[in-house]
Amino acid sequence: MTADILNREWDMFQQVQNVGGRASCQENEAAFRLMRQAQFAAWNEAMLASYQKDLIRAEETGHNLLSEKYGYMMKWTYPEEYEQIREQLPAVSAKKEKLVEAILEIEMKQTAKFREMYPNLGKRGRPLTAAENANGTSVETYTRGELTSYSVETLQAYLEHIRKLDYNKVLFPLIVMKATVRGSGYLSLDEAEKKLNKN
């Protein structure tokens, strides 16, 4: 299932039109697949199945979920350009907005905790909040944009899963980063943290 999702996402990613032209990351399929595979490592089957349906439905109706993700992000990264495309993006219902904010609250708290545990790895990532990076793409902005591109059904599955993880004191970002560093050739998060400390 994950392989199918990655294929569909990559195809959509190739069609994303960026401000200023095609982005260099659109030429690096291996990096794209590594990062997305790591993200999905923290998902459960219900989330993956629902998101796969989102992608298939989007293809059938002529939507590009990755374009929409970056479009929603532009509300914070390129507010003037966002106003020009806002009407082209699917409207966000109050129900979806509530789900996005509930997930984001947990995920941001967990990401901050992860960065306390692994500061060197954390420094390699995006700034955490939009307030820290008003003119760029923070973790907060990126995550909000991505979540907004999901269906209500996928968001409900996501919220249920991340609440369970949080209740059991399991960090969603830690699972993602563990998969990321292993895909990058490290044996563990601790090894990656130590090696990055020397750089």
GIDAZI-V304761 format. One record per pair of residues at least 24 apart in sequence whose C-alpha atoms are under 8 Angstrom apart, sorted by the first residue. I is the first residue (numbers start at 1). GAP is how many residues later the second one is. If there is no record, write none. Layout:
BEGIN
I&GAP + I&GAP
END
This chain:
BEGIN
1&47 + 1&48 + 1&51 + 2&35 + 2&38 + 2&46 + 4&48 + 5&46 + 5&47 + 5&50 + 6&27 + 6&30 + 6&31 + 8&47 + 9&46 + 9&57 + 12&52 + 12&53 + 12&54 + 12&55 + 13&53 + 13&54 + 15&49 + 15&52 + 16&48 + 16&50 + 16&51 + 17&50 + 34&146 + 34&149 + 35&145 + 37&142 + 38&137 + 38&138 + 38&139 + 38&140 + 38&141 + 38&142 + 38&145 + 39&137 + 40&136 + 41&134 + 41&135 + 41&138 + 42&130 + 42&131 + 42&133 + 42&134 + 43&115 + 43&118 + 44&117 + 46&111 + 47&107 + 47&110 + 47&111 + 50&103 + 50&104 + 50&107 + 51&99 + 51&100 + 51&103 + 54&96 + 54&97 + 54&100 + 65&84 + 65&85 + 66&80 + 66&83 + 68&81 + 69&76 + 69&77 + 69&78 + 69&79 + 69&80 + 70&75 + 70&76 + 71&74 + 72&73 + 72&74 + 72&76 + 72&77 + 73&64 + 73&68 + 73&69 + 73&71 + 73&72 + 73&73 + 76&54 + 76&58 + 76&59 + 76&65 + 77&57 + 77&58 + 77&59 + 77&60 + 78&57 + 92&56 + 95&57 + 96&52 + 96&55 + 96&56 + 96&59 + 97&51 + 99&53 + 99&56 + 99&57 + 99&60 + 100&44 + 100&47 + 100&48 + 100&55 + 101&43 + 102&57 + 103&55 + 103&56 + 103&59 + 104&36 + 104&39 + 104&40 + 106&56 + 106&57 + 106&60 + 107&55 + 107&65 + 107&66 + 108&32 + 110&61 + 110&62 + 110&63 + 111&60 + 111&61 + 111&62 + 114&57 + 114&59 + 114&60 + 118&75 + 119&74 + 120&73 + 120&76 + 120&77 + 121&71 + 121&72 + 121&75
END
